[in-house]
Structure formats: structure tokens, C-alpha cells
Amino acid sequence: MSDRSTRGEKSAEGAGETVAEWAGAPQGVVERMKSGARRAFPDHWSFLLGEICLYSFVILIVTGVYLSLHFHPSAAMVQYQGSYGPLRGHMVSEAFNSAMKISFDVRGGLLVRQAHHWAALIFVGSVLVHMLRIFFTGAFRKPRRLGWLIGFLLLILAMFEGLTGYDLPDDLLSGTGLAVVNGTILSIPVVGTYISMYLFGGEFPGSEVISRFNTLHVLIIPAFMLALMAAYFVLARRNKHAQYPGPGRTNKNVVGIPLKVRAVKSAGFFFLVSGTIFAIAAVAQINPIWKYGPFRPDQVSAGSQPDWYMGVADGLLRVMPGWEVNLWGHTLALDNLVPLMVAGGLFLAMAAYPFIESWVTKDEGEQHILDRPRNRPVRTALGVAWISFYLVALIGAANDIIAIRLHVAVESVTWAVRIGLFLVPVVAFFITKRWALGLQRRDRDTVLHGRETGTIRRLPHGEYVEVHEPLSQDQLHLLTQHVQHKPIEFVPPEGGESLSAPLTLARRLRARLSRCFYGEGAQITKPSVQEYEETTSRHEP
């Protein structure tokens, strides 16, 4: 069996060299192909999240090309003469008319259109969950900080890509969303009016927004996303893959499956993701524009809800009080400006966190072994607090639907969300931190006393004790391999050294944050070798 596999590997390498030589590739390319074929890939289910991002993006490109062949991005008015009877004879925009044609008159058009929409939702969701996986496991540490920023930019671009595509059909629901976008843009001091006039080609709703959103949606944003993905893959190839802790895994190696096995599994997963997206598109209706009707500036769609990834912004807008401030003869619409700043700050905090943690810990070494979330209680608690804030804001985006379904006043739902935005993240932070510390304490006890077997033994003097089984070396390594940072102490300058006030403040802040991350009450000290040996010797018969 081993001889057969060896012959298969040699034949595969020989085939690769033959192709390279046939293409006239230089010797360096051949060597890189051979080294790439020998690369190992960590095998863990969480790495599939990145593949879902990639494959849903492929579905978006394929279905988007098909839709663009039939879509006319124009606000010019025409008379609808399509298959949908209730709208026949009404004046609609060419964009809405072509979207209705795709839905009812183009063979397979509705399936492709719904698959495109579902793939967009899955793509943004998989990017966000993939970023959270990187956050909780510490995969953003050096040398992957640039990769973290690329993933963050990809998430932001994906959200704007979804927003621009959502508004293209020019139906009443998307037009309502555009009105919200316009109000938020107008709240930006000084430049808001100019941005709105340029984007819409005049006062809202204007006549150019569909064509300009189409250019952004079809050309500009996808081009940037492709460039970021290419850069991400280059960095991943250069930095090698991070891996979860385990036996035989160090910062200098990668334990996993070979490229050929990974490629076969990846190909199968591509068809699984594609089939799932089209199955959902075939049975689950999404964005039925014929029910909403064409956009009219004097109408608003009741019960309008944005796609989930824009729900945080819409939720903050809905629960923000209608505050306005007059300064020097100018009005600041805080009811739009504050939610915009809070939502932007929420995502900027995500982008900046790796650099803040690196500054607090002075950790400048390369890290290729991932963290267990329980071993970084403060980081894990901050991540859960971030998610809880997002979810509460998302609930606020459905305050009217919740009020109708639960038969309560919409004001009650709004006030509950307002209070929850301040209270829930704090509660989530402390609960998660205590939970992680509890898991650390359990790991420490397991290392020192062994695994509980469930066997009860009676000692000669009558005491009943539970028998514990010593852990294997692999289990001991998993529970004790992590590095525990020590908090940085602020050392006042000595002698003639003098520090400027900003530098002194920065050092004090660094020391305080370091104590919050790694000081007393922020982590459970893992057992030392001496403690383990002493405890083991006491338990030996």
C-alpha cells in the first residue's frame, strides 16, 4: 500500500514537472510547484469558513454575470408589459422592468436572482464568522496583522457591495432603504449635501443613482475584492498556515494533510456549498419585488427590513432619539450622525484590536499556534461583548415587526433596545470572562489531579474518594502549552531622565491595560512543572 502511494506521489510530481516544462517555465517555477505539492494543510472544521467565503463569492460572480446580461441600470420610465398581471400597464423604471423580466420571463432567471441574493447573505455572514474565528483564536498576531486588515476591508466592501446590489431593482423596499441612506449622508457635516447631490445626480431620488450603483456593484467593488483576496492568498502562502495546539505542533512546523487530499476535499466542498445555495434559492423566496411594486418617492414600504448585515446601522437609527443641535447657524442631525459614528466605531474597533493587544503585551514574535479562547479571557469577553452589541442593534432594526408580532407598543421595544445597548455588552463581558476563568481553573485541576473516572474507593479509615486517572502527555501538552503574559508595570524615570507628559500618560495607560488583560483576576496561573511533580508524587501509592 505504501509503495503504491509512493508511486502515485512520484507520478503526480512528474506530471507537474512535465506540464511546467511544456509551458516553458523556468526551473524556479518547477521547484516551487514541487514544494507546494509537499505543503501540509491543517485539517480542522473551522478552516472551512474561509472556503465558504471563497465559494459563495464564486457563485456571486457567476450568477452576477448572468444577471448583468439582462439587467438595464436606468431610471428612465417605461410602461410595464410583462407577465405579472397586477402591474401591467403601469409606468416603472427600466431597472425595475428588467428585474421583473428576469424574475418572470427569463428562463431560470428567478432561480439565479434568488441564488445571487442568498449567496450574498452567506458570503457576508461567512466573512464575519471567519473574522470572529481569527479573533477568538488569536490568528491575527504577527505575522498575520496585514491579513487581518485585508479581511476587515473585505468585510466592509462586502457590506457595501450588498447595499449597492440591494438598491438596483428600484422597487419600493430598496427605495425606502435609499431614503435612509440619503438621510444618513445628509447628516455628515460640511460635505454631506455635496455627496448626496453627486450620488443621486441631484436632489433625492435623482436620476443617476441606479447607474452609479451599478458601476460600483459590477465593476469597482468586485475589482477591489478580487485584489484583496489575491493579496490574502499570497500572504497565507508566505506566512504558512496557523494551526490549533496539539501533539507535535510547534511554531516551526505544520501538521496536516497533503495538498492533493486537501484539493479533493475542497472540490467536494465547493459543490456542497453551491448545491446548498441553489437548494435554498429554489425553496425559500427572498426579495419578491413584485409584491413591493416600483419605487415612488411619496411612498414608504411598511415593515421594511434591511439585509441582516446592515441591521446594526438601521437598528441604531431606529432607537436613536430625534436630537438636533444648532451651531453657528447650522443644524447637526444627531439622530443620524451619532448612529453613523457608533456603527463606524464598532467596526474600527475590530480593525484596531490586534495592534492594541500587541502594544499591551509587547508581543512581537511570530505566532503560528492558535489560542484556545478560554486561555485569553479578556479578549474572548471583548469579542462576545462586540457580538452582543451587534445583536441588540439588529433587534432594534425589527422593532416594528416585534411590536406587531408580540402585541406590545413599539416604544417599549425601542426603550428595551436602548437600555440593552448599554447593559447587555457589559453583562456579556463579565459572564464570558468568568466562564473562561472557570474553564481555566478546571484545566488546572485536571492537570494536577488527573481525569475523573467515576470510580469511588473507600480508604482504610473510612473516607470515600474518587479515583483520578493521570492524563496522557498529549493531553498535558494541550492544557499547558499556552504562554501566559505578565502584566507590564509602569516604572517611573530615574536619575536625570525626563519624560514628556504624553509619553508618561501613554506608559501609564499601557501598564493599566496590561493589568486588565493579564493581571490578577484576568487569568488563572497554569501549573508549573514543580507543582505537577509534587502533586503527582503525593497521589502515587
C-alpha positions in Angstrom: 0.0 0.0 0.0 2.8 2.4 0.9 4.7 1.5 -2.4 1.6 2.3 -4.4 1.1 5.7 -2.7 4.7 6.5 -3.2 4.5 5.7 -6.9 1.3 7.8 -7.1 3.1 10.8 -5.5 6.1 10.4 -7.8 3.8 10.2 -10.9 1.9 13.3 -9.7 5.1 15.3 -9.3 6.4 14.0 -12.6 3.1 15.2 -14.3 3.5 18.6 -12.7 7.1 18.9 -14.0 6.0 17.8 -17.4 3.3 20.5 -17.6 5.8 23.1 -16.4 8.4 22.1 -18.9 5.8 22.0 -21.7 4.8 25.6 -20.8 8.4 26.7 -20.9 8.5 27.5 -17.2 11.9 28.3 -15.6 13.5 25.9 -13.2 12.4 28.0 -10.2 8.8 27.6 -11.1 9.2 23.8 -11.2 10.8 23.8 -7.8 8.0 26.0 -6.3 5.4 23.6 -7.8 7.2 20.7 -6.2 7.5 22.4 -2.8 3.8 23.5 -3.0 2.8 19.9 -3.6 4.6 18.9 -0.4 2.9 21.6 1.8 0.8 20.4 4.6 -2.6 22.0 5.4 -4.1 21.9 8.9 -7.3 19.9 9.0 -9.9 21.5 11.2 -13.6 22.2 10.5 -13.2 25.9 11.3 -10.9 26.4 8.3 -13.9 25.6 6.1 -15.4 29.0 7.0 -12.8 30.7 4.7 -13.7 28.2 1.9 -17.4 29.2 2.3 -16.3 32.8 1.7 -14.5 31.9 -1.4 -17.1 29.6 -2.9 -20.0 31.8 -2.2 -18.1 34.6 -3.9 -17.6 32.4 -7.0 -21.4 31.8 -7.1 -21.9 35.6 -6.8 -19.6 36.2 -9.8 -21.2 33.5 -12.0 -24.8 34.5 -11.2 -23.9 38.2 -11.4 -22.6 37.8 -14.9 -25.8 36.1 -15.9 -28.0 38.8 -14.3 -26.0 41.6 -15.8 -26.8 40.3 -19.3 -30.5 41.0 -18.8 -30.5 44.0 -16.3 -30.8 47.6 -17.6 -29.5 50.1 -14.9 -31.6 53.1 -15.9 -34.1 55.2 -14.1 -35.9 56.1 -17.4 -39.6 55.4 -17.2 -41.3 52.7 -19.4 -44.6 51.0 -19.4 -44.6 47.5 -17.9 -45.9 44.9 -20.3 -44.5 41.7 -18.7 -46.1 38.6 -17.4 -47.1 39.9 -14.0 -50.7 41.0 -14.4 -51.3 43.4 -11.5 -48.5 45.7 -12.7 -49.2 45.5 -16.5 -49.7 49.0 -17.9 -48.1 50.8 -15.0 -45.1 53.2 -15.5 -41.9 51.8 -14.0 -38.2 52.4 -14.4 -36.2 50.4 -16.8 -34.3 48.9 -13.9 -37.5 47.6 -12.3 -38.8 46.5 -15.6 -35.7 44.4 -16.4 -35.7 42.9 -12.8 -39.3 41.8 -13.3 -38.4 40.4 -16.7 -35.6 38.4 -15.1 -38.0 37.1 -12.5 -40.9 36.1 -14.8 -39.8 36.0 -18.4 -36.2 34.8 -18.5 -35.7 31.0 -18.2 -34.2 30.3 -14.8 -34.0 34.0 -14.1 -35.8 33.9 -10.7 -33.7 31.0 -9.5 -30.4 32.7 -10.5 -31.6 36.0 -9.0 -32.5 34.4 -5.7 -29.3 32.3 -5.6 -27.4 35.6 -6.1 -29.2 37.2 -3.2 -28.8 34.2 -0.9 -25.1 33.8 -1.9 -24.6 37.5 -0.9 -26.1 36.9 2.5 -24.0 33.8 3.0 -20.8 35.5 1.8 -21.1 38.4 4.2 -22.0 36.0 7.0 -19.1 33.7 6.3 -16.6 36.6 6.2 -17.8 37.9 9.5 -17.8 34.5 11.2 -14.3 33.8 9.7 -13.1 37.1 11.1 -14.5 36.1 14.5 -12.8 32.8 14.4 -9.5 34.6 13.7 -10.2 37.0 16.5 -11.0 34.4 19.2 -8.1 32.1 18.3 -5.5 35.0 18.1 -4.7 34.2 14.4 -4.3 38.0 13.8 -1.0 38.1 15.7 2.3 38.7 13.9 2.9 37.8 11.0 -0.8 38.0 10.1 -1.7 41.5 11.1 -1.8 42.6 7.4 -4.1 39.6 6.7 -6.4 40.8 9.4 -6.7 44.2 7.9 -7.3 42.7 4.5 -10.1 40.6 6.0 -11.6 43.6 7.6 -11.5 45.6 4.4 -13.1 42.7 2.6 -15.9 42.6 5.2 -16.6 46.3 4.7 -16.5 46.0 0.9 -18.8 43.0 1.1 -21.4 45.1 3.1 -21.3 48.0 0.6 -21.4 45.5 -2.3 -24.6 44.1 -0.8 -26.0 47.5 -0.2 -25.4 48.7 -3.8 -26.9 45.5 -5.2 -29.9 45.6 -2.9 -30.9 49.0 -4.3 -30.5 48.2 -8.0 -34.0 46.7 -8.7 -35.6 50.1 -7.9 -38.5 48.6 -6.0 -40.3 50.3 -3.1 -38.4 48.4 -0.5 -35.0 49.3 -1.9 -36.1 52.9 -2.4 -37.1 53.1 1.2 -33.6 51.9 2.1 -32.1 54.5 -0.2 -34.1 57.2 1.6 -32.5 56.1 4.9 -29.1 56.1 3.2 -29.7 59.6 1.9 -30.7 60.9 5.3 -27.5 59.4 6.9 -25.4 61.0 4.2 -27.0 64.4 4.6 -26.2 64.3 8.4 -22.5 64.4 7.7 -21.3 67.9 8.4 -20.0 70.2 5.6 -19.7 67.5 2.8 -22.9 65.5 3.3 -25.0 67.6 0.9 -22.4 67.5 -1.8 -22.0 63.7 -1.5 -25.8 63.3 -1.8 -26.1 65.6 -4.8 -23.3 63.8 -6.6 -24.5 60.3 -5.7 -28.1 60.8 -6.8 -27.5 63.2 -9.6 -29.5 66.0 -8.0 -31.9 66.1 -5.1 -33.2 62.7 -3.9 -34.2 60.5 -5.6 -32.3 61.9 -8.6 -31.8 60.1 -11.9 -28.2 58.8 -11.7 -28.1 56.6 -8.5 -29.0 53.3 -10.3 -26.4 53.6 -13.0 -23.7 54.7 -10.5 -24.6 52.0 -8.0 -24.5 49.5 -10.9 -21.0 50.6 -11.8 -19.9 50.3 -8.1 -21.6 46.9 -7.8 -20.5 45.3 -11.0 -17.0 46.8 -11.6 -15.3 48.8 -8.9 -16.1 47.0 -5.6 -15.6 43.4 -7.1 -12.3 44.5 -8.6 -11.1 45.7 -5.1 -12.4 42.5 -3.5 -10.6 40.3 -6.0 -7.4 42.2 -5.4 -7.8 41.8 -1.6 -8.5 38.1 -2.0 -5.4 37.7 -4.1 -3.3 39.5 -1.6 -4.7 37.4 1.2 -3.8 34.2 -0.6 -0.3 35.4 -1.2 0.2 36.3 2.4 -1.3 32.9 3.5 1.2 31.2 1.2 4.1 33.2 2.5 3.3 33.0 6.2 2.2 29.4 6.2 -1.0 28.2 8.0 -1.7 28.8 11.7 -2.7 25.6 13.5 -4.5 24.6 16.7 -2.4 23.4 19.6 -1.7 19.7 19.7 0.9 17.0 19.9 3.9 17.6 17.6 2.7 21.1 16.6 5.1 24.0 17.1 5.8 27.4 15.6 8.2 25.8 13.2 6.1 23.2 11.5 2.6 22.5 10.2 0.8 19.2 10.9 -2.0 18.4 8.5 -3.0 16.7 5.3 -1.1 17.0 1.9 -2.1 19.3 -0.9 -3.7 16.5 -3.1 -6.0 15.4 -0.3 -6.9 19.0 0.5 -7.7 19.8 -3.1 -10.0 16.8 -3.4 -11.9 17.7 -0.2 -12.0 21.3 -1.2 -13.5 20.5 -4.6 -16.2 18.4 -2.9 -16.9 21.2 -0.5 -17.3 23.6 -3.4 -20.1 21.5 -4.9 -21.7 21.1 -1.5 -21.8 24.9 -0.9 -23.1 25.6 -4.4 -25.8 22.9 -4.1 -26.9 24.3 -0.8 -27.1 27.8 -2.1 -29.2 26.8 -5.1 -31.4 24.5 -3.0 -32.2 27.4 -0.7 -32.9 29.6 -3.7 -35.3 27.0 -5.1 -37.4 26.7 -1.9 -37.0 29.9 0.0 -38.4 33.1 -1.5 -36.3 36.3 -1.0 -36.9 39.9 -2.1 -40.2 39.5 -4.1 -40.0 42.9 -5.8 -43.4 42.3 -7.5 -45.1 42.4 -4.1 -43.4 45.7 -3.2 -44.0 47.4 -6.5 -41.9 50.1 -8.2 -40.3 52.8 -6.1 -42.2 56.1 -5.6 -40.7 59.0 -3.6 -44.0 59.7 -1.9 -44.5 56.2 -0.6 -42.7 54.1 2.1 -42.8 50.3 2.3 -44.4 49.1 5.6 -42.4 46.6 7.6 -39.2 47.4 5.6 -36.2 45.5 6.8 -32.6 45.7 5.5 -30.4 42.7 5.0 -29.0 41.4 8.2 -25.5 42.9 7.8 -26.9 46.4 7.6 -29.2 45.8 10.5 -26.8 47.2 13.1 -26.9 50.6 11.3 -30.6 50.6 10.8 -31.2 49.5 14.4 -29.1 52.3 15.8 -31.0 54.8 13.6 -34.4 53.5 14.8 -33.6 53.7 18.5 -31.7 57.0 18.5 -33.8 59.9 19.9 -34.6 62.7 17.4 -31.9 65.1 18.7 -30.8 68.1 16.7 -28.2 70.8 17.6 -27.9 74.3 16.1 -24.3 75.5 16.0 -23.3 78.8 14.3 -26.4 78.8 12.2 -26.0 75.2 11.1 -28.1 72.2 12.2 -26.5 68.9 13.2 -28.9 66.0 12.8 -27.6 63.9 15.7 -30.3 61.3 15.2 -28.5 60.3 12.0 -24.9 61.4 12.7 -24.5 59.6 16.1 -25.6 56.1 14.8 -23.3 56.6 11.8 -20.4 57.3 14.1 -21.2 54.5 16.6 -21.5 51.9 13.8 -18.3 53.1 12.2 -16.5 53.0 15.6 -17.8 49.5 16.2 -16.0 48.2 13.1 -12.9 50.4 13.5 -12.5 48.9 17.0 -12.4 45.5 15.3 -9.8 46.6 12.9 -7.6 48.2 15.5 -7.7 45.5 18.2 -4.7 43.4 17.0 -2.5 46.4 17.2 -3.8 47.4 20.7 -3.2 43.9 22.0 0.3 43.8 20.6 1.0 47.1 22.2 -0.3 46.0 25.6 1.6 42.7 25.6 4.8 43.7 23.8 4.4 40.5 21.8 6.5 41.0 18.7 7.4 37.4 18.0 5.8 35.3 15.2 2.9 33.1 16.4 1.7 30.1 14.4 -0.1 28.2 17.2 -3.6 29.4 17.8 -5.0 30.2 21.2 -7.8 28.4 22.9 -10.4 31.1 23.7 -10.5 30.1 27.4 -6.8 31.0 27.7 -7.4 34.6 26.7 -10.4 35.5 29.0 -10.4 39.3 28.4 -10.0 39.0 24.6 -12.8 36.4 24.4 -15.1 38.6 26.7 -14.5 41.6 24.5 -15.4 39.6 21.4 -18.6 38.4 22.9 -19.5 41.9 24.1 -19.0 43.1 20.5 -21.3 40.4 19.2 -23.9 41.1 21.8 -23.9 44.8 20.9 -24.4 43.9 17.2 -27.3 41.5 18.0 -29.1 44.1 20.2 -28.8 46.7 17.4 -30.1 44.0 15.0 -33.1 43.5 17.2 -33.7 47.3 17.1 -33.9 47.1 13.3 -37.0 44.9 13.7 -38.7 46.9 16.4 -41.9 47.4 14.4 -42.2 43.8 13.4 -41.5 42.6 17.0 -44.1 45.0 18.3 -46.7 43.7 15.9 -46.0 40.0 16.4 -45.8 40.3 20.2 -48.7 42.8 20.5 -46.6 45.3 22.5 -46.0 49.0 22.0 -43.2 49.9 19.6 -42.0 52.4 22.1 -41.5 49.6 24.7 -39.4 47.7 22.2 -37.4 50.8 21.4 -36.6 51.6 25.0 -35.7 47.9 25.7 -33.2 48.1 22.8 -31.8 51.5 24.1 -31.2 50.0 27.5 -29.9 46.8 26.1 -27.2 48.5 24.0 -25.6 49.8 27.2 -26.4 46.9 29.6 -26.1 43.7 27.5 -22.5 44.1 26.3 -21.3 44.7 29.9 -23.2 41.7 31.3 -22.0 39.5 28.4 -18.4 40.7 29.0 -18.4 39.7 32.7 -20.2 36.4 32.2 -17.9 35.4 29.4 -14.8 36.3 31.4 -15.9 34.4 34.5 -16.8 31.4 32.2 -13.3 31.4 30.6 -11.7 31.7 34.1 -13.8 28.8 35.3 -12.7 26.6 32.4 -9.0 27.6 33.1 -9.4 26.6 36.7 -10.9 23.3 35.6 -8.0 22.7 33.3 -5.6 23.4 36.1 -7.3 21.0 38.4 -7.3 18.3 35.7 -3.6 18.7 35.1 -2.8 18.4 38.8 -5.2 15.7 39.9 -6.0 13.9 36.6 -9.2 12.9 34.9 -12.3 11.9 36.9 -13.0 8.2 36.4 -16.3 8.0 38.3 -14.9 5.2 40.4 -15.4 5.6 44.2 -13.0 3.9 46.5 -13.2 3.6 50.3 -10.0 4.2 52.2 -9.0 2.1 55.3 -10.0 4.8 57.7 -13.5 5.0 56.1 -13.1 8.0 53.8 -14.6 7.8 50.3 -12.6 9.3 47.4 -13.0 9.4 43.7 -10.2 7.8 41.7 -8.5 10.1 39.2 -6.7 8.8 36.1 -3.4 10.6 35.1 -3.5 12.5 31.8 -1.5 11.4 28.8 1.4 13.5 27.6 -0.7 14.8 24.7 -3.5 16.0 27.0 -1.0 17.6 29.3 0.6 19.4 26.4 -2.8 20.7 25.2 -3.7 22.1 28.6 -0.3 23.7 29.4 1.3 24.7 26.1 -0.1 28.3 26.1 2.1 31.2 27.0 0.8 33.4 29.9 1.9 37.0 29.6 2.8 39.0 32.7 1.4 42.5 33.2 3.6 45.4 32.3 4.5 47.6 35.3 4.9 51.4 35.0 8.4 52.3 36.1 8.9 56.0 36.9 12.0 57.6 35.2 15.2 57.5 37.3 18.0 60.0 37.6 18.0 62.8 35.2 15.7 61.0 32.7 12.6 63.1 32.0 9.5 62.1 30.0 7.1 64.3 28.3 3.5 64.3 29.6 2.0 62.5 26.6 4.7 59.7 26.8 4.2 59.4 30.6 0.4 59.1 30.0 0.9 56.5 27.3 3.1 54.4 29.5 0.6 54.6 32.4 -2.2 53.6 30.1 -0.2 50.7 28.7 0.5 49.4 32.2 -3.1 49.8 33.2 -4.4 48.0 30.2 -1.8 45.3 30.6 -3.1 44.7 34.2 -6.6 44.4 32.8 -5.6 41.8 30.3 -3.1 39.7 32.3 -3.1 40.9 35.9 -4.7 39.4 39.0 -8.2 38.2 38.2 -7.7 38.1 34.5 -6.1 34.7 34.2 -5.6 31.5 36.2 -1.9 30.7 36.6 -1.2 27.3 34.9 0.6 24.6 36.9 4.3 24.7 36.9 6.5 21.6 36.4 7.3 21.6 40.1 3.7 21.8 41.2 2.8 18.9 38.8 5.6 16.7 40.1 4.7 17.4 43.8 1.0 16.7 43.3 1.8 13.5 41.3 4.2 12.2 43.9 1.5 12.7 46.7 -1.0 10.7 44.7 1.3 7.8 43.9 0.6 4.7 46.1 
